[in-house]
Amino acid sequence: LVMLQTAVRTFAEDLLDCLFPGERDINDQTPAGCFDGFDTIINNDISASRIRVSLGNYRATDTIAKPVDNNDTDAFDILLEFYQAANKMLRQSNAELLLPFDLGDAYDMAYFNKFKYKPTMDNYGRTILEGSGGKCQIVRSSVMGEGQRIVLTVPGNLDFGMNTLGDEEFVQVRTPYEDPNEIQFWIQGDYGCRIRSIHEKTFMVNDGSPVANALSGDYVS
């Protein structure tokens, strides 16, 4: 049982690694080829001009980096300016600003430089973007990898699902080899990501480029 749980856990870690950068490719025998992740969907929508400045769901930002000295507040200023540029309906919808962990660290450090105390948090310990009137929660996510992409959206707008309930726990143990001591753990399922709406009232992304996480598991092509 422990072995099966470990197999499922390892596979789940890889699915999370691919949640944003995944790109559907039947020739890719790793989880990275299982489905189009959120970054791939966003990139495709940008290429198709469904996400662009004139539609209000795309905005350029300067590079977000950790402060170079105790007076550097650029990371804080850039994130606040990005939020303030969003559609008013999005800004009043208790929005979430999704960003990689290192950009969240940059915000914290820049915030301290600006105000000389730690960032504002709500009653649940979640970081609130200063200047949003308590309307924007900063969500740091390891599954976004690294890079400069940030996403402002409403809760529940990004979906991940599967076609059959229980796929996330199903593991078949097979013995396809001549040596009975060699066994195979088979996990199979149809997975997919969806962004429900990219309308400016519910979604805005910057022009930053994402950098994918390395897969947690070991794969041989």
C-alpha positions in Angstrom: 0.0 0.0 0.0 2.8 2.4 0.9 4.5 1.7 -2.4 1.2 2.4 -4.3 0.7 5.6 -2.4 4.3 6.7 -3.2 3.7 6.0 -6.9 0.5 8.1 -7.0 2.3 10.9 -5.0 5.2 11.0 -7.4 2.9 11.1 -10.4 0.8 13.9 -8.8 4.0 15.9 -8.2 4.8 15.7 -11.9 1.3 16.7 -12.8 1.7 19.8 -10.7 5.0 20.5 -12.3 3.2 20.6 -15.7 0.1 22.4 -14.5 1.4 25.7 -16.1 4.1 24.7 -18.7 2.6 21.4 -20.0 2.1 21.2 -23.8 0.1 18.4 -25.4 2.4 16.1 -27.4 1.7 12.5 -28.1 5.4 11.9 -28.8 6.4 13.2 -25.3 6.3 10.2 -23.0 6.6 12.3 -19.8 3.7 14.1 -18.0 4.9 17.3 -19.8 3.1 16.0 -22.9 -0.2 15.0 -21.3 -2.1 18.3 -21.7 -1.8 22.0 -22.4 -1.0 23.8 -19.1 -2.2 27.3 -18.2 1.0 29.0 -19.6 0.5 27.2 -22.9 -3.1 28.2 -23.1 -2.2 31.8 -22.3 0.6 31.8 -24.9 -1.8 30.4 -27.6 -4.3 33.1 -26.7 -1.7 35.8 -27.0 -0.5 34.4 -30.4 -4.2 34.4 -31.6 -4.7 38.0 -30.3 -7.4 36.9 -27.9 -5.2 38.4 -25.2 -3.9 41.8 -26.1 -3.5 45.3 -24.8 -6.5 46.7 -26.7 -8.8 44.1 -25.0 -7.6 45.1 -21.5 -6.4 41.6 -20.5 -2.7 42.1 -21.3 -0.2 44.6 -19.9 3.6 45.1 -20.1 5.5 45.4 -16.8 9.1 46.1 -16.0 11.3 43.3 -14.7 10.3 42.2 -11.2 13.4 41.5 -9.1 14.6 41.5 -5.5 15.7 44.9 -4.2 19.3 45.9 -4.9 19.5 48.0 -1.7 17.4 49.2 1.2 15.8 52.0 -0.9 14.7 49.8 -3.8 10.9 49.5 -3.9 10.5 48.6 -7.6 9.0 45.1 -7.1 6.2 46.6 -4.9 5.6 49.5 -7.3 5.4 47.3 -10.3 2.9 44.8 -8.8 0.7 47.7 -7.6 0.8 49.5 -10.9 -0.2 46.2 -12.7 -3.2 45.8 -10.4 -4.3 49.4 -10.7 -4.2 49.1 -14.5 -6.8 46.3 -14.4 -10.5 46.6 -15.3 -12.5 48.1 -12.4 -14.8 45.0 -12.3 -11.8 42.8 -11.8 -10.3 45.0 -9.1 -13.5 44.9 -7.1 -13.9 41.2 -7.3 -11.6 40.1 -4.5 -9.0 39.2 -7.1 -6.0 37.0 -6.8 -2.5 38.0 -8.1 -0.8 34.7 -9.0 3.0 34.8 -9.1 6.1 32.6 -8.6 7.6 32.3 -5.2 10.7 34.3 -6.0 8.5 37.3 -7.2 6.6 37.0 -3.9 9.8 37.3 -2.0 10.8 40.3 -4.1 7.5 42.0 -3.2 8.0 41.3 0.6 11.5 42.8 0.5 10.4 45.8 -1.5 7.4 46.3 0.8 9.7 46.3 3.9 11.9 48.9 2.2 8.9 51.1 1.5 7.1 50.9 4.8 9.7 49.5 7.2 7.4 46.7 8.4 6.2 43.4 7.1 3.5 43.1 4.4 -0.2 43.3 5.3 -2.0 40.0 5.9 -5.6 39.1 6.4 -7.0 37.1 9.3 -6.0 33.8 7.6 -2.3 34.8 7.2 -2.7 35.6 3.5 -0.7 38.4 2.0 -2.9 41.3 0.8 -1.6 43.6 -1.9 -1.1 47.0 -0.3 -3.0 49.7 -2.1 -5.8 47.3 -3.2 -8.1 48.2 -0.4 -8.0 44.7 0.8 -9.4 43.4 -2.5 -6.4 41.6 -3.9 -4.7 38.5 -2.4 -1.1 37.7 -3.5 -1.0 34.0 -4.2 2.6 32.5 -4.4 2.7 29.3 -6.2 5.6 26.8 -6.7 3.8 25.3 -9.7 4.2 28.5 -11.7 7.9 27.7 -11.8 10.1 30.8 -12.2 10.3 33.7 -14.6 8.3 36.9 -14.9 4.8 35.9 -15.7 2.1 37.2 -13.3 -1.7 36.7 -13.6 -4.5 38.7 -12.0 -7.8 36.8 -12.0 -10.9 36.0 -10.0 -11.0 32.9 -7.7 -12.1 29.8 -9.6 -11.2 31.0 -13.1 -8.4 28.4 -13.6 -9.6 24.8 -13.7 -7.8 21.5 -13.7 -9.8 18.4 -14.2 -10.0 14.8 -15.4 -12.6 12.8 -17.4 -13.1 10.0 -14.9 -13.4 10.4 -11.1 -11.0 8.2 -9.3 -8.2 8.5 -12.0 -6.1 10.4 -9.5 -6.0 7.3 -7.2 -6.0 4.4 -9.7 -2.8 2.4 -10.1 -2.5 -0.9 -11.9 0.3 -3.3 -11.0 1.5 -5.2 -14.0 4.2 -7.9 -14.7 5.0 -7.4 -18.4 8.6 -8.7 -18.0 10.0 -12.2 -18.1 11.5 -11.7 -14.6 8.6 -11.8 -12.2 10.6 -9.7 -9.8 10.2 -6.8 -12.2 6.8 -5.1 -12.0 5.3 -2.0 -13.6 3.0 0.6 -11.9 0.6 1.8 -14.5 -1.3 5.1 -14.0 -3.6 6.4 -16.8 -6.0 9.2 -17.1 -7.2 12.1 -19.3 -6.3 15.4 -17.7 -6.7 19.0 -18.8 -6.6 22.7 -17.9 -9.1 25.4 -18.7 -9.3 29.1 -18.2 -13.0 29.9 -17.9 -12.7 33.5 -19.1 -10.0 35.7 -20.4 -12.3 38.8 -20.5 -10.7 41.9 -18.9 -13.3 41.8 -16.1 -12.0 38.5 -14.9 -8.4 38.1 -16.2 -5.2 40.0 -17.0 -1.7 38.8 -17.6 1.6 40.6 -18.1 4.2 40.2 -20.8 6.6 38.3 -18.6 8.0 35.0 -19.8 7.5 31.9 -17.6 10.2 29.4 -16.8 9.0 25.8 -16.1 9.9 23.6 -13.2 12.0 20.5 -13.8 10.0 17.3 -13.5 10.1 15.6 -10.1 10.3 12.1 -11.5 13.0 10.3 -13.6 12.1 9.6 -17.3 13.8 7.8 -20.1 12.6 8.6 -23.6 
